[in-house]
Amino acid sequence: MPTDPWLRVHVKAGGSIEKVASASMTVSGSLAQWQQWSGLPFDSNGDVDVPGALVPVHCDTTHDHAVYAEPNVWIRHGVNPHAA
């Protein structure tokens, strides 16, 4: 069983893990935009931990750009044609 509680719910309900989407949701913007959105400085290269985000935001000061790429897990559920 998966360790993630939400994935466990799906597997217990009969779903099967199909694959990981490493960049299911991607948000990119200038450093000024990320500063405005998060209230954080985004003033050094590398990963920045943003409260509430699932993964760090990658900051590139040389190119005035930061990217958040959130992963996701695809679960397949069968369809029951007799369900109400």
mmCIF file as gemmi writes it, N, C-alpha and C atoms, coordinates in Angstrom:
data_model
loop_
_atom_site.group_PDB
_atom_site.id
_atom_site.type_symbol
_atom_site.label_atom_id
_atom_site.label_alt_id
_atom_site.label_comp_id
_atom_site.label_asym_id
_atom_site.label_entity_id
_atom_site.label_seq_id
_atom_site.pdbx_PDB_ins_code
_atom_site.Cartn_x
_atom_site.Cartn_y
_atom_site.Cartn_z
_atom_site.occupancy
_atom_site.B_iso_or_equiv
_atom_site.pdbx_formal_charge
_atom_site.auth_seq_id
_atom_site.auth_asym_id
_atom_site.pdbx_PDB_model_num
ATOM 1 N N . MET Axp A 1 ? 0.844 -1.198 0 1 0 ? 1 A 1
ATOM 2 C CA . MET Axp A 1 ? 0 0 0 1 0 ? 1 A 1
ATOM 3 C C . MET Axp A 1 ? 0.882 1.253 0 1 0 ? 1 A 1
ATOM 4 N N . PRO Axp A 2 ? 0.429 2.284 -0.687 1 0 ? 2 A 1
ATOM 5 C CA . PRO Axp A 2 ? 1.184 3.539 -0.681 1 0 ? 2 A 1
ATOM 6 C C . PRO Axp A 2 ? 1.225 4.154 0.723 1 0 ? 2 A 1
ATOM 7 N N . THR Axp A 3 ? 2.259 4.929 1.001 1 0 ? 3 A 1
ATOM 8 C CA . THR Axp A 3 ? 2.337 5.608 2.292 1 0 ? 3 A 1
ATOM 9 C C . THR Axp A 3 ? 1.482 6.868 2.321 1 0 ? 3 A 1
ATOM 10 N N . ASP Axp A 4 ? 1.232 7.469 1.181 1 0 ? 4 A 1
ATOM 11 C CA . ASP Axp A 4 ? 0.401 8.659 1.113 1 0 ? 4 A 1
ATOM 12 C C . ASP Axp A 4 ? -1.058 8.292 1.406 1 0 ? 4 A 1
ATOM 13 N N . PRO Axp A 5 ? -1.707 8.974 2.357 1 0 ? 5 A 1
ATOM 14 C CA . PRO Axp A 5 ? -3.07 8.6 2.733 1 0 ? 5 A 1
ATOM 15 C C . PRO Axp A 5 ? -4.09 8.729 1.595 1 0 ? 5 A 1
ATOM 16 N N . TRP Axp A 6 ? -3.967 9.749 0.772 1 0 ? 6 A 1
ATOM 17 C CA . TRP Axp A 6 ? -4.934 9.928 -0.321 1 0 ? 6 A 1
ATOM 18 C C . TRP Axp A 6 ? -4.759 8.85 -1.391 1 0 ? 6 A 1
ATOM 19 N N . LEU Axp A 7 ? -3.51 8.486 -1.681 1 0 ? 7 A 1
ATOM 20 C CA . LEU Axp A 7 ? -3.281 7.394 -2.628 1 0 ? 7 A 1
ATOM 21 C C . LEU Axp A 7 ? -3.796 6.075 -2.064 1 0 ? 7 A 1
ATOM 22 N N . ARG Axp A 8 ? -3.634 5.861 -0.768 1 0 ? 8 A 1
ATOM 23 C CA . ARG Axp A 8 ? -4.155 4.635 -0.122 1 0 ? 8 A 1
ATOM 24 C C . ARG Axp A 8 ? -5.663 4.536 -0.281 1 0 ? 8 A 1
ATOM 25 N N . VAL Axp A 9 ? -6.361 5.654 -0.131 1 0 ? 9 A 1
ATOM 26 C CA . VAL Axp A 9 ? -7.824 5.659 -0.308 1 0 ? 9 A 1
ATOM 27 C C . VAL Axp A 9 ? -8.183 5.145 -1.693 1 0 ? 9 A 1
ATOM 28 N N . HIS Axp A 10 ? -7.488 5.642 -2.704 1 0 ? 10 A 1
ATOM 29 C CA . HIS Axp A 10 ? -7.786 5.233 -4.081 1 0 ? 10 A 1
ATOM 30 C C . HIS Axp A 10 ? -7.463 3.753 -4.312 1 0 ? 10 A 1
ATOM 31 N N . VAL Axp A 11 ? -6.33 3.295 -3.802 1 0 ? 11 A 1
ATOM 32 C CA . VAL Axp A 11 ? -5.956 1.895 -3.981 1 0 ? 11 A 1
ATOM 33 C C . VAL Axp A 11 ? -6.938 0.985 -3.242 1 0 ? 11 A 1
ATOM 34 N N . LYS Axp A 12 ? -7.342 1.369 -2.038 1 0 ? 12 A 1
ATOM 35 C CA . LYS Axp A 12 ? -8.321 0.574 -1.282 1 0 ? 12 A 1
ATOM 36 C C . LYS Axp A 12 ? -9.672 0.519 -2.002 1 0 ? 12 A 1
ATOM 37 N N . ALA Axp A 13 ? -9.968 1.579 -2.769 1 0 ? 13 A 1
ATOM 38 C CA . ALA Axp A 13 ? -11.228 1.626 -3.526 1 0 ? 13 A 1
ATOM 39 C C . ALA Axp A 13 ? -11.126 0.873 -4.851 1 0 ? 13 A 1
ATOM 40 N N . GLY Axp A 14 ? -9.981 0.225 -5.096 1 0 ? 14 A 1
ATOM 41 C CA . GLY Axp A 14 ? -9.841 -0.584 -6.305 1 0 ? 14 A 1
ATOM 42 C C . GLY Axp A 14 ? -9.01 0.053 -7.398 1 0 ? 14 A 1
ATOM 43 N N . GLY Axp A 15 ? -8.479 1.229 -7.153 1 0 ? 15 A 1
ATOM 44 C CA . GLY Axp A 15 ? -7.655 1.891 -8.159 1 0 ? 15 A 1
ATOM 45 C C . GLY Axp A 15 ? -6.262 1.293 -8.218 1 0 ? 15 A 1
ATOM 46 N N . SER Axp A 16 ? -5.6 1.479 -9.331 1 0 ? 16 A 1
ATOM 47 C CA . SER Axp A 16 ? -4.221 1.014 -9.467 1 0 ? 16 A 1
ATOM 48 C C . SER Axp A 16 ? -3.348 2.186 -9.916 1 0 ? 16 A 1
ATOM 49 N N . ILE Axp A 17 ? -2.153 2.262 -9.346 1 0 ? 17 A 1
ATOM 50 C CA . ILE Axp A 17 ? -1.227 3.325 -9.703 1 0 ? 17 A 1
ATOM 51 C C . ILE Axp A 17 ? -0.7 3.055 -11.106 1 0 ? 17 A 1
ATOM 52 N N . GLU Axp A 18 ? -0.874 4.038 -11.991 1 0 ? 18 A 1
ATOM 53 C CA . GLU Axp A 18 ? -0.456 3.888 -13.382 1 0 ? 18 A 1
ATOM 54 C C . GLU Axp A 18 ? 0.936 4.467 -13.615 1 0 ? 18 A 1
ATOM 55 N N . LYS Axp A 19 ? 1.141 5.729 -13.254 1 0 ? 19 A 1
ATOM 56 C CA . LYS Axp A 19 ? 2.445 6.356 -13.471 1 0 ? 19 A 1
ATOM 57 C C . LYS Axp A 19 ? 2.51 7.683 -12.734 1 0 ? 19 A 1
ATOM 58 N N . VAL Axp A 20 ? 3.715 8.227 -12.666 1 0 ? 20 A 1
ATOM 59 C CA . VAL Axp A 20 ? 3.951 9.53 -12.056 1 0 ? 20 A 1
ATOM 60 C C . VAL Axp A 20 ? 4.087 10.566 -13.163 1 0 ? 20 A 1
ATOM 61 N N . ALA Axp A 21 ? 3.409 11.664 -12.996 1 0 ? 21 A 1
ATOM 62 C CA . ALA Axp A 21 ? 3.565 12.81 -13.896 1 0 ? 21 A 1
ATOM 63 C C . ALA Axp A 21 ? 4.457 13.802 -13.155 1 0 ? 21 A 1
ATOM 64 N N . SER Axp A 22 ? 5.706 13.893 -13.541 1 0 ? 22 A 1
ATOM 65 C CA . SER Axp A 22 ? 6.679 14.68 -12.776 1 0 ? 22 A 1
ATOM 66 C C . SER Axp A 22 ? 6.427 16.181 -12.816 1 0 ? 22 A 1
ATOM 67 N N . ALA Axp A 23 ? 5.707 16.654 -13.805 1 0 ? 23 A 1
ATOM 68 C CA . ALA Axp A 23 ? 5.4 18.084 -13.898 1 0 ? 23 A 1
ATOM 69 C C . ALA Axp A 23 ? 3.929 18.263 -14.262 1 0 ? 23 A 1
ATOM 70 N N . SER Axp A 24 ? 3.062 17.772 -13.391 1 0 ? 24 A 1
ATOM 71 C CA . SER Axp A 24 ? 1.628 17.828 -13.639 1 0 ? 24 A 1
ATOM 72 C C . SER Axp A 24 ? 1.119 19.266 -13.69 1 0 ? 24 A 1
ATOM 73 N N . MET Axp A 25 ? 1.63 20.092 -12.791 1 0 ? 25 A 1
ATOM 74 C CA . MET Axp A 25 ? 1.284 21.513 -12.796 1 0 ? 25 A 1
ATOM 75 C C . MET Axp A 25 ? 2.587 22.302 -12.752 1 0 ? 25 A 1
ATOM 76 N N . THR Axp A 26 ? 2.762 23.201 -13.703 1 0 ? 26 A 1
ATOM 77 C CA . THR Axp A 26 ? 3.973 23.999 -13.772 1 0 ? 26 A 1
ATOM 78 C C . THR Axp A 26 ? 3.595 25.476 -13.751 1 0 ? 26 A 1
ATOM 79 N N . VAL Axp A 27 ? 4.263 26.222 -12.873 1 0 ? 27 A 1
ATOM 80 C CA . VAL Axp A 27 ? 4.048 27.668 -12.783 1 0 ? 27 A 1
ATOM 81 C C . VAL Axp A 27 ? 5.41 28.326 -12.919 1 0 ? 27 A 1
ATOM 82 N N . SER Axp A 28 ? 5.563 29.164 -13.924 1 0 ? 28 A 1
ATOM 83 C CA . SER Axp A 28 ? 6.827 29.864 -14.102 1 0 ? 28 A 1
ATOM 84 C C . SER Axp A 28 ? 6.561 31.363 -14.121 1 0 ? 28 A 1
ATOM 85 N N . GLY Axp A 29 ? 7.572 32.101 -13.698 1 0 ? 29 A 1
ATOM 86 C CA . GLY Axp A 29 ? 7.428 33.544 -13.69 1 0 ? 29 A 1
ATOM 87 C C . GLY Axp A 29 ? 8.747 34.222 -13.403 1 0 ? 29 A 1
ATOM 88 N N . SER Axp A 30 ? 8.724 35.534 -13.495 1 0 ? 30 A 1
ATOM 89 C CA . SER Axp A 30 ? 9.916 36.311 -13.184 1 0 ? 30 A 1
ATOM 90 C C . SER Axp A 30 ? 10.148 36.259 -11.674 1 0 ? 30 A 1
ATOM 91 N N . LEU Axp A 31 ? 11.339 36.653 -11.25 1 0 ? 31 A 1
ATOM 92 C CA . LEU Axp A 31 ? 11.627 36.674 -9.821 1 0 ? 31 A 1
ATOM 93 C C . LEU Axp A 31 ? 10.737 37.69 -9.1 1 0 ? 31 A 1
ATOM 94 N N . ALA Axp A 32 ? 10.446 38.804 -9.758 1 0 ? 32 A 1
ATOM 95 C CA . ALA Axp A 32 ? 9.542 39.801 -9.162 1 0 ? 32 A 1
ATOM 96 C C . ALA Axp A 32 ? 8.144 39.21 -8.949 1 0 ? 32 A 1
ATOM 97 N N . GLN Axp A 33 ? 7.667 38.43 -9.919 1 0 ? 33 A 1
ATOM 98 C CA . GLN Axp A 33 ? 6.356 37.793 -9.764 1 0 ? 33 A 1
ATOM 99 C C . GLN Axp A 33 ? 6.36 36.824 -8.586 1 0 ? 33 A 1
ATOM 100 N N . TRP Axp A 34 ? 7.401 35.992 -8.492 1 0 ? 34 A 1
ATOM 101 C CA . TRP Axp A 34 ? 7.471 35.032 -7.399 1 0 ? 34 A 1
ATOM 102 C C . TRP Axp A 34 ? 7.609 35.742 -6.057 1 0 ? 34 A 1
ATOM 103 N N . GLN Axp A 35 ? 8.314 36.86 -6.028 1 0 ? 35 A 1
ATOM 104 C CA . GLN Axp A 35 ? 8.416 37.636 -4.795 1 0 ? 35 A 1
ATOM 105 C C . GLN Axp A 35 ? 7.037 38.154 -4.39 1 0 ? 35 A 1
ATOM 106 N N . GLN Axp A 36 ? 6.287 38.638 -5.348 1 0 ? 36 A 1
ATOM 107 C CA . GLN Axp A 36 ? 4.94 39.157 -5.08 1 0 ? 36 A 1
ATOM 108 C C . GLN Axp A 36 ? 4.009 38.035 -4.637 1 0 ? 36 A 1
ATOM 109 N N . TRP Axp A 37 ? 4.043 36.896 -5.317 1 0 ? 37 A 1
ATOM 110 C CA . TRP Axp A 37 ? 3.145 35.787 -5.007 1 0 ? 37 A 1
ATOM 111 C C . TRP Axp A 37 ? 3.426 35.168 -3.641 1 0 ? 37 A 1
ATOM 112 N N . SER Axp A 38 ? 4.73 35.075 -3.299 1 0 ? 38 A 1
ATOM 113 C CA . SER Axp A 38 ? 5.099 34.318 -2.101 1 0 ? 38 A 1
ATOM 114 C C . SER Axp A 38 ? 5.546 35.171 -0.918 1 0 ? 38 A 1
ATOM 115 N N . GLY Axp A 39 ? 5.962 36.407 -1.179 1 0 ? 39 A 1
ATOM 116 C CA . GLY Axp A 39 ? 6.525 37.234 -0.124 1 0 ? 39 A 1
ATOM 117 C C . GLY Axp A 39 ? 7.949 36.854 0.238 1 0 ? 39 A 1
ATOM 118 N N . LEU Axp A 40 ? 8.566 35.99 -0.557 1 0 ? 40 A 1
ATOM 119 C CA . LEU Axp A 40 ? 9.942 35.55 -0.322 1 0 ? 40 A 1
ATOM 120 C C . LEU Axp A 40 ? 10.897 36.297 -1.249 1 0 ? 40 A 1
ATOM 121 N N . PRO Axp A 41 ? 12.192 36.4 -0.88 1 0 ? 41 A 1
ATOM 122 C CA . PRO Axp A 41 ? 13.111 37.239 -1.664 1 0 ? 41 A 1
ATOM 123 C C . PRO Axp A 41 ? 13.495 36.711 -3.05 1 0 ? 41 A 1
ATOM 124 N N . PHE Axp A 42 ? 13.596 35.396 -3.251 1 0 ? 42 A 1
ATOM 125 C CA . PHE Axp A 42 ? 14.043 34.835 -4.542 1 0 ? 42 A 1
ATOM 126 C C . PHE Axp A 42 ? 15.273 35.59 -5.052 1 0 ? 42 A 1
ATOM 127 N N . ASP Axp A 43 ? 16.306 35.649 -4.196 1 0 ? 43 A 1
ATOM 128 C CA . ASP Axp A 43 ? 17.495 36.414 -4.531 1 0 ? 43 A 1
ATOM 129 C C . ASP Axp A 43 ? 18.76 35.565 -4.654 1 0 ? 43 A 1
ATOM 130 N N . SER Axp A 44 ? 18.605 34.235 -4.647 1 0 ? 44 A 1
ATOM 131 C CA . SER Axp A 44 ? 19.773 33.372 -4.84 1 0 ? 44 A 1
ATOM 132 C C . SER Axp A 44 ? 19.383 32.16 -5.677 1 0 ? 44 A 1
ATOM 133 N N . ASN Axp A 45 ? 20.347 31.651 -6.418 1 0 ? 45 A 1
ATOM 134 C CA . ASN Axp A 45 ? 20.103 30.497 -7.276 1 0 ? 45 A 1
ATOM 135 C C . ASN Axp A 45 ? 19.834 29.245 -6.454 1 0 ? 45 A 1
ATOM 136 N N . GLY Axp A 46 ? 18.984 28.394 -6.995 1 0 ? 46 A 1
ATOM 137 C CA . GLY Axp A 46 ? 18.706 27.115 -6.358 1 0 ? 46 A 1
ATOM 138 C C . GLY Axp A 46 ? 17.249 26.972 -5.975 1 0 ? 46 A 1
ATOM 139 N N . ASP Axp A 47 ? 16.992 25.972 -5.16 1 0 ? 47 A 1
ATOM 140 C CA . ASP Axp A 47 ? 15.62 25.665 -4.753 1 0 ? 47 A 1
ATOM 141 C C . ASP Axp A 47 ? 15.199 26.525 -3.563 1 0 ? 47 A 1
ATOM 142 N N . VAL Axp A 48 ? 13.969 27.01 -3.637 1 0 ? 48 A 1
ATOM 143 C CA . VAL Axp A 48 ? 13.395 27.845 -2.586 1 0 ? 48 A 1
ATOM 144 C C . VAL Axp A 48 ? 12.167 27.122 -2.041 1 0 ? 48 A 1
ATOM 145 N N . ASP Axp A 49 ? 12.146 26.903 -0.733 1 0 ? 49 A 1
ATOM 146 C CA . ASP Axp A 49 ? 10.974 26.296 -0.1 1 0 ? 49 A 1
ATOM 147 C C . ASP Axp A 49 ? 9.91 27.368 0.107 1 0 ? 49 A 1
ATOM 148 N N . VAL Axp A 50 ? 8.747 27.139 -0.485 1 0 ? 50 A 1
ATOM 149 C CA . VAL Axp A 50 ? 7.618 28.059 -0.367 1 0 ? 50 A 1
ATOM 150 C C . VAL Axp A 50 ? 6.573 27.39 0.518 1 0 ? 50 A 1
ATOM 151 N N . PRO Axp A 51 ? 6.171 28.034 1.608 1 0 ? 51 A 1
ATOM 152 C CA . PRO Axp A 51 ? 5.169 27.431 2.486 1 0 ? 51 A 1
ATOM 153 C C . PRO Axp A 51 ? 3.899 27.036 1.721 1 0 ? 51 A 1
ATOM 154 N N . GLY Axp A 52 ? 3.45 25.812 1.938 1 0 ? 52 A 1
ATOM 155 C CA . GLY Axp A 52 ? 2.247 25.309 1.286 1 0 ? 52 A 1
ATOM 156 C C . GLY Axp A 52 ? 2.492 24.619 -0.042 1 0 ? 52 A 1
ATOM 157 N N . ALA Axp A 53 ? 3.683 24.779 -0.597 1 0 ? 53 A 1
ATOM 158 C CA . ALA Axp A 53 ? 3.997 24.128 -1.873 1 0 ? 53 A 1
ATOM 159 C C . ALA Axp A 53 ? 4.433 22.688 -1.608 1 0 ? 53 A 1
ATOM 160 N N . LEU Axp A 54 ? 4.125 21.797 -2.534 1 0 ? 54 A 1
ATOM 161 C CA . LEU Axp A 54 ? 4.504 20.389 -2.381 1 0 ? 54 A 1
ATOM 162 C C . LEU Axp A 54 ? 5.981 20.143 -2.648 1 0 ? 54 A 1
ATOM 163 N N . VAL Axp A 55 ? 6.562 20.959 -3.514 1 0 ? 55 A 1
ATOM 164 C CA . VAL Axp A 55 ? 7.988 20.829 -3.871 1 0 ? 55 A 1
ATOM 165 C C . VAL Axp A 55 ? 8.592 22.234 -3.909 1 0 ? 55 A 1
ATOM 166 N N . PRO Axp A 56 ? 9.92 22.335 -3.827 1 0 ? 56 A 1
ATOM 167 C CA . PRO Axp A 56 ? 10.548 23.661 -3.908 1 0 ? 56 A 1
ATOM 168 C C . PRO Axp A 56 ? 10.386 24.3 -5.287 1 0 ? 56 A 1
ATOM 169 N N . VAL Axp A 57 ? 10.523 25.61 -5.314 1 0 ? 57 A 1
ATOM 170 C CA . VAL Axp A 57 ? 10.527 26.39 -6.549 1 0 ? 57 A 1
ATOM 171 C C . VAL Axp A 57 ? 11.985 26.585 -6.953 1 0 ? 57 A 1
ATOM 172 N N . HIS Axp A 58 ? 12.303 26.311 -8.218 1 0 ? 58 A 1
ATOM 173 C CA . HIS Axp A 58 ? 13.685 26.472 -8.675 1 0 ? 58 A 1
ATOM 174 C C . HIS Axp A 58 ? 13.902 27.902 -9.144 1 0 ? 58 A 1
ATOM 175 N N . CYS Axp A 59 ? 14.87 28.566 -8.524 1 0 ? 59 A 1
ATOM 176 C CA . CYS Axp A 59 ? 15.167 29.97 -8.793 1 0 ? 59 A 1
ATOM 177 C C . CYS Axp A 59 ? 16.44 30.102 -9.622 1 0 ? 59 A 1
ATOM 178 N N . ASP Axp A 60 ? 16.374 30.891 -10.693 1 0 ? 60 A 1
ATOM 179 C CA . ASP Axp A 60 ? 17.533 31.16 -11.546 1 0 ? 60 A 1
ATOM 180 C C . ASP Axp A 60 ? 17.687 32.676 -11.667 1 0 ? 60 A 1
ATOM 181 N N . THR Axp A 61 ? 18.572 33.247 -10.838 1 0 ? 61 A 1
ATOM 182 C CA . THR Axp A 61 ? 18.741 34.703 -10.83 1 0 ? 61 A 1
ATOM 183 C C . THR Axp A 61 ? 19.391 35.222 -12.116 1 0 ? 61 A 1
ATOM 184 N N . THR Axp A 62 ? 20.213 34.392 -12.75 1 0 ? 62 A 1
ATOM 185 C CA . THR Axp A 62 ? 20.885 34.799 -13.985 1 0 ? 62 A 1
ATOM 186 C C . THR Axp A 62 ? 19.879 35.109 -15.083 1 0 ? 62 A 1
ATOM 187 N N . HIS Axp A 63 ? 18.794 34.333 -15.133 1 0 ? 63 A 1
ATOM 188 C CA . HIS Axp A 63 ? 17.78 34.507 -16.172 1 0 ? 63 A 1
ATOM 189 C C . HIS Axp A 63 ? 16.493 35.154 -15.652 1 0 ? 63 A 1
ATOM 190 N N . ASP Axp A 64 ? 16.514 35.652 -14.384 1 0 ? 64 A 1
ATOM 191 C CA . ASP Axp A 64 ? 15.342 36.317 -13.787 1 0 ? 64 A 1
ATOM 192 C C . ASP Axp A 64 ? 14.092 35.453 -13.931 1 0 ? 64 A 1
ATOM 193 N N . HIS Axp A 65 ? 14.219 34.198 -13.494 1 0 ? 65 A 1
ATOM 194 C CA . HIS Axp A 65 ? 13.143 33.244 -13.738 1 0 ? 65 A 1
ATOM 195 C C . HIS Axp A 65 ? 13.076 32.223 -12.605 1 0 ? 65 A 1
ATOM 196 N N . ALA Axp A 66 ? 11.883 31.821 -12.244 1 0 ? 66 A 1
ATOM 197 C CA . ALA Axp A 66 ? 11.698 30.759 -11.262 1 0 ? 66 A 1
ATOM 198 C C . ALA Axp A 66 ? 10.567 29.852 -11.736 1 0 ? 66 A 1
ATOM 199 N N . VAL Axp A 67 ? 10.69 28.541 -11.448 1 0 ? 67 A 1
ATOM 200 C CA . VAL Axp A 67 ? 9.719 27.551 -11.928 1 0 ? 67 A 1
ATOM 201 C C . VAL Axp A 67 ? 9.332 26.606 -10.792 1 0 ? 67 A 1
ATOM 202 N N . TYR Axp A 68 ? 8.029 26.383 -10.683 1 0 ? 68 A 1
ATOM 203 C CA . TYR Axp A 68 ? 7.467 25.402 -9.766 1 0 ? 68 A 1
ATOM 204 C C . TYR Axp A 68 ? 6.895 24.28 -10.628 1 0 ? 68 A 1
ATOM 205 N N . ALA Axp A 69 ? 7.371 23.052 -10.435 1 0 ? 69 A 1
ATOM 206 C CA . ALA Axp A 69 ? 6.873 21.898 -11.193 1 0 ? 69 A 1
ATOM 207 C C . ALA Axp A 69 ? 6.372 20.863 -10.188 1 0 ? 69 A 1
ATOM 208 N N . GLU Axp A 70 ? 5.062 20.786 -10.056 1 0 ? 70 A 1
ATOM 209 C CA . GLU Axp A 70 ? 4.442 19.9 -9.068 1 0 ? 70 A 1
ATOM 210 C C . GLU Axp A 70 ? 4.142 18.535 -9.678 1 0 ? 70 A 1
ATOM 211 N N . PRO Axp A 71 ? 4.593 17.469 -9.013 1 0 ? 71 A 1
ATOM 212 C CA . PRO Axp A 71 ? 4.32 16.123 -9.518 1 0 ? 71 A 1
ATOM 213 C C . PRO Axp A 71 ? 2.91 15.662 -9.158 1 0 ? 71 A 1
ATOM 214 N N . ASN Axp A 72 ? 2.49 14.594 -9.792 1 0 ? 72 A 1
ATOM 215 C CA . ASN Axp A 72 ? 1.183 14.008 -9.523 1 0 ? 72 A 1
ATOM 216 C C . ASN Axp A 72 ? 1.276 12.511 -9.803 1 0 ? 72 A 1
ATOM 217 N N . VAL Axp A 73 ? 0.367 11.764 -9.257 1 0 ? 73 A 1
ATOM 218 C CA . VAL Axp A 73 ? 0.313 10.319 -9.483 1 0 ? 73 A 1
ATOM 219 C C . VAL Axp A 73 ? -1.016 10 -10.152 1 0 ? 73 A 1
ATOM 220 N N . TRP Axp A 74 ? -0.947 9.272 -11.262 1 0 ? 74 A 1
ATOM 221 C CA . TRP Axp A 74 ? -2.15 8.875 -11.984 1 0 ? 74 A 1
ATOM 222 C C . TRP Axp A 74 ? -2.646 7.539 -11.442 1 0 ? 74 A 1
ATOM 223 N N . ILE Axp A 75 ? -3.908 7.507 -11.068 1 0 ? 75 A 1
ATOM 224 C CA . ILE Axp A 75 ? -4.569 6.3 -10.563 1 0 ? 75 A 1
ATOM 225 C C . ILE Axp A 75 ? -5.664 5.92 -11.56 1 0 ? 75 A 1
ATOM 226 N N . ARG Axp A 76 ? -5.721 4.66 -11.91 1 0 ? 76 A 1
ATOM 227 C CA . ARG Axp A 76 ? -6.77 4.181 -12.823 1 0 ? 76 A 1
ATOM 228 C C . ARG Axp A 76 ? -7.83 3.434 -12.019 1 0 ? 76 A 1
ATOM 229 N N . HIS Axp A 77 ? -9.074 3.823 -12.249 1 0 ? 77 A 1
ATOM 230 C CA . HIS Axp A 77 ? -10.222 3.132 -11.651 1 0 ? 77 A 1
ATOM 231 C C . HIS Axp A 77 ? -11.043 2.515 -12.765 1 0 ? 77 A 1
ATOM 232 N N . GLY Axp A 78 ? -11.517 1.324 -12.536 1 0 ? 78 A 1
ATOM 233 C CA . GLY Axp A 78 ? -12.42 0.707 -13.496 1 0 ? 78 A 1
ATOM 234 C C . GLY Axp A 78 ? -13.787 1.369 -13.449 1 0 ? 78 A 1
ATOM 235 N N . VAL Axp A 79 ? -14.535 1.224 -14.506 1 0 ? 79 A 1
ATOM 236 C CA . VAL Axp A 79 ? -15.88 1.792 -14.564 1 0 ? 79 A 1
ATOM 237 C C . VAL Axp A 79 ? -16.866 0.652 -14.389 1 0 ? 79 A 1
ATOM 238 N N . ASN Axp A 80 ? -17.77 0.825 -13.442 1 0 ? 80 A 1
ATOM 239 C CA . ASN Axp A 80 ? -18.801 -0.166 -13.19 1 0 ? 80 A 1
ATOM 240 C C . ASN Axp A 80 ? -20.075 0.285 -13.903 1 0 ? 80 A 1
ATOM 241 N N . PRO Axp A 81 ? -20.48 -0.395 -14.998 1 0 ? 81 A 1
ATOM 242 C CA . PRO Axp A 81 ? -21.662 0.04 -15.74 1 0 ? 81 A 1
ATOM 243 C C . PRO Axp A 81 ? -22.957 -0.158 -14.96 1 0 ? 81 A 1
ATOM 244 N N . HIS Axp A 82 ? -22.9 -0.91 -13.852 1 0 ? 82 A 1
ATOM 245 C CA . HIS Axp A 82 ? -24.102 -1.181 -13.064 1 0 ? 82 A 1
ATOM 246 C C . HIS Axp A 82 ? -24.22 -0.272 -11.847 1 0 ? 82 A 1
ATOM 247 N N . ALA Axp A 83 ? -23.262 0.626 -11.669 1 0 ? 83 A 1
ATOM 248 C CA . ALA Axp A 83 ? -23.306 1.547 -10.519 1 0 ? 83 A 1
ATOM 249 C C . ALA Axp A 83 ? -24.41 2.568 -10.733 1 0 ? 83 A 1
ATOM 250 N N . ALA Axp A 84 ? -25 2.998 -9.651 1 0 ? 84 A 1
ATOM 251 C CA . ALA Axp A 84 ? -26.091 3.974 -9.733 1 0 ? 84 A 1
ATOM 252 C C . ALA Axp A 84 ? -25.598 5.358 -9.98 1 0 ? 84 A 1
